[in-house]
């Protein structure tokens, strides 16, 4: 009986997926660049998911949703409309671009309790959309609790380009920060040869800087994870909080 129980446990362990099933806050605009051709109207989808596997999780109405352009912040929380992404509650926001510049959209969700990992998760999530040739301000920190400050301009990129960013927490670089990288498999047609290829991982250097060469076109998420210096109580117990600095960047196909 003991031998059978041990074999059963071993079987269950082996049958579990080897990927960590990485979570990603998501802010995905319907176009990554605003031009005369695209028109001035944007639609942004806000969700919480495992983007490569196409497995969604419920996203409560975020604590904050805003856009920053030329240093000015505009609250967009009231513009959110309920929708469904990957069969789970999510949000959509319309936005009208009125002048040239780089529009930085930021979602700060309410803490998400993940019982499987025994932690709360908060992902400070960004996406940038340049408009009508504007490209100033993309490398300026926003002063978020945690963020990825791009060192490579996060738009106008080809698949194959090397992307670099600096991970910060409380305004300071995070040496050796771990960054998870995942492709938004929106159509569901991308297949991973093994579980290690679902979520790729890169470590930042002593200055908090990481590098990643993107292999194919589409939206890619970069998520730098750190533990918060505070806890949140659930059922009378204090639990740790995972802070994610998430940045979504679109890479385009090389055309001739």
N, C-alpha and C positions, 0 to 999 in steps of 0.2 A: 504493500500500500504506500509506504514512504517513497519507494522507488517510482511508483506511478505518479505520485503527487509531484515529485521533483521533475519528472519528464514533462508533465503537464505545464508546470511553470516555465520550463525551458522552451517549450513549444510556443507558449504565449509571448515570451520575450523575443524569440526569433521572428515571429510573425508580425511584430510591430514594425511600422515603417522606420527606416533609419534616419530620415530627415527630421529636423526639429519642428517641422510645421510652423515656420516663422510667421508671426503676425505682422501686418503692415497697415497703418493708417493710410488712406488713399484720398488724394485730391487730384482728379483727372479732368482737365478741360477738354472740350470737344475739338479744339484746335490748339496747337502749341505756339502758334504765331498769328498775330492779327495783321492783315494787310487789306488793301483796297479790294482785293479779290475775295477774301474770306468774309468781309463785312465786319461790322462793329460789335455784333452780338455774340457773347460767349455763353456756354452752358457748362457748369462744373458739377461732376459727380463726386460725392463724399461718401466713403464707405470704410469698412474695416474687414480685412480678409486675409486669406492665404492666396495671393494673386496668381501664382503659377498653377496651383491645383484647382483654382476656381471654387474654393470653399469659402463661403461668406460667414460673417458673424454679425449679430445685431449691433447697429450703431445708434445709440441714443442721440437725441438732438445735442450737438456739441455744446460745450461750455462757451467756446468762442469760435467765431469764424469772421475773418476780416481780410482786407487787402491793403497793402502798403505800396504807394507809388510816390516817388520823389520825396520820401520821408514822411508823407502824410498818411495817416491810418484811417480807413473807413470801415465801420462796423457793418457786416453783412448778415448777421445772425437772423434778422427778421425776414430775409429773402429766401430762407431755406424752405423747400417743399418736400414732403415725404415721398420716397420712391423705394424701389427694390433693386438691389444689386446682389447677384449670386444667391437669389432666393432669400435674402435677409433684408430687414429694414435698413434703409440708407436715406441719403438726402441729395437733392438737386438744387442748384442755385443759378439763376440767370444773372448775367452781368453785361452792362453796356460800356464799351470802351469809348471814351470821349476824346482822348488826345494821345499823342506819342509818348512812349515811356515803357518801363518794365513794371508789370503788375505782379506783385508777389502775394499769392493767396495762401492763407494760413488757417489751418483747423487745429483747435485744441479741444480734444474730446473730454468727456467726463471719464473718471477712472473706470476701467473695465475689469471686473473680477474674473480671473481665469483659475477655476478650481483645479484644473489638471496640473498647473504649475505652482499653485498656492501663492499667487501674487496678483497684484493689481497692475494694469498696463495703461500708460498714458503716452500716446504718440503725438508729438508736436510735428505736424505734417505740412509741408510746403510744396507748391508748384509755381513756377514763374512763366508768365506769358509776355513776350515783348510785342509792342505795337507800333506800326507805321515807322519802322526804322530806329526807334528808341532802344538804347542798350546801356543806359547808365544806372548804376546802383545794384546790379545783380550780385556784387561781391561784398556788400555792406551787411554786417551782422544786424539782426533785428532785435536783439536783446531778449530772445526767448530763453526759457529755463535751460533748454538744450536745443542745439541746431547744428546743421551741416552748413558751413560757410563755403560756397563753391570757390575753387581756385581755377577751375575751367569754366568758361562761360556756359551756363546750363541751358542753352538753346542754340539753334543753328549748328547742330552736331550730326556727324555721320556715324553710322554703325561702324565699329572698328576704332573710333577715336578713344584716346585715353582720357578718362574722367578723373579729376582730383578734387578733393574737398578736405576741409579741416573740421574735426568734431570738437564742439565746445559744450561745456556744462557750466552754468553760472558765469558765462562770459569768459571762461578760461579753456585753453586747449586741453584735450584729454589724451595723454600719452598712452599708446597701445590700445586705443579704443577698438572694440570689435564691431565691424560693419557687415551687416547681412545685405545681400544683393539679390534681387529677384525680378524676373520678367513678368509683366502683366499679360498673361496668356488669355486675353479677352475672347478670342475665337475658340479657344480650347483645342487648337490643332497642333500646338507645340508639345513634343514628347521628350521626356528626360530619359536618357539611357539607364540611369540609376538614381537613387534618392539623393545622392550627394550633389547632383546637378540641379536639383530643384531650387535650393537656397545656397548660393555661393557665399563664402566668407573671406573677408580680407581684414588684416590688422593695420591700424594706424601706426605711424612711426612715433618717435619720441616727442615730436611737435604736434601730434594729433592729426597728421596728414595721411590720407589714404589715396590709393590709385587703383583704378579698375578699367580694363579695356573691354568695351561692350561688344559682344560678338555678332549681334543681329539687330535689325531695326525694330522700333516699337518703344513703348514706355517701360522704363526701368526704375525700380525703387531702390533707394539706398537708405538703410536703417541702422543708425549707430545706437547701441544699447548701453545704458548705464543704470546703476541702482541709485534711487533717490536717497537723500539724507533725511527722509521722514517715512513714517508708516501710516497706513490707513486701517481702521478697525473694521472687522467683519465678524459677526456672531460673537462679540466679546473678546476677540483676539486681534492683536495688531499684526498686520501683514506687510511684507515688503512691497515696494513699488518699482516697476521697471519703467524707466523713462527712455522713450525712443525719439531720436532726432531723425525725421524722415524727409527725404527729398525725392520728388518724382521728376524725371527728365526724359524727354523723347529724343530718340536717335533715328535719323532718316536713312533711307536706302540711297546709295550712290547711284546717280542717274547720268546717262550719257546721251 
